[in-house]
Amino acid sequence: MSVEARQGIAITRVPAGLGGLVPALALIGLFFVVPVLALLLRSVTDPAPGLQNYAALLGDGTYARVFFNTFLVALVVTIVTVLVAFPVAWMLAIMPPALASILFGIIILSMWTNLLTRTYAWMVLLQRTGVINRALMAVGIIDQPLPLINNLTGVTIGMVYIMLPFMILPLVGSLRAIDPMTLRAAALCGASPLAAFRRILLPLSLPGIAAGGLMVFVMSLGYFVTPALLGGTSNMMLAEMIAQMIQSLLNWGLGSAAAFILLIVTMALYALQLRLVGAKRTAGGV
């Protein structure tokens, strides 16, 4: 019998496993729940109690266009990123480890390069006298420079480049988990390369596509620097609108409501992915 029991001292023990969760729950409460509640409170009390901020955001055509631009660009960026990242990830999954490490290093290095520097580089490349327009005109594909900057086209191109590593990395993990013998077996059974891709490789890589796609889509919804520099003033996206409301217009209520809507959409998408793919496969990307 322990000393405490012999002395009749009541001891309340935390169930095994739950004690370790206390610091994590405290951090989540302090750095996520409290700010979110403050954001929600501000959105329904500033400048007066009520839902007028949400009504203004959802009923005004100008704000609706900002939401449309944001979700359209995020969707297009996600789709294009999947199409570009898949062959790169497959190549990384099947090439020799030494060579894959070099290519991995190049991809990671691009992620570590300053975001502002990369965006300014795209501004130089996409302008009317930039390298891309000059090359297309030199080979005779176009007669006049294409408008590739200060519009949503420029925003999409810049964001696809920036988001590519976030799609490639989960996809590589998913593709490496696929046994190559399954593809050989399909070929021996007479399946064409397209049929093997459609019926074996693509279904087995869906968890990686879902994890990378969700990450790219959510990050695209809240991106600020690239849309602000490549999109121009007439193609505003949601993050830029929130910054302008709070920093320039000091309209905290409307800015908080827009940020809260963005948060709700993000959480809804994550819940949908958990429902479709599963929590364990979402976390692992395999």
Salt bridges, closest charged atoms under 4 A:
ASP46 OD2 - ARG42 NE 3.16
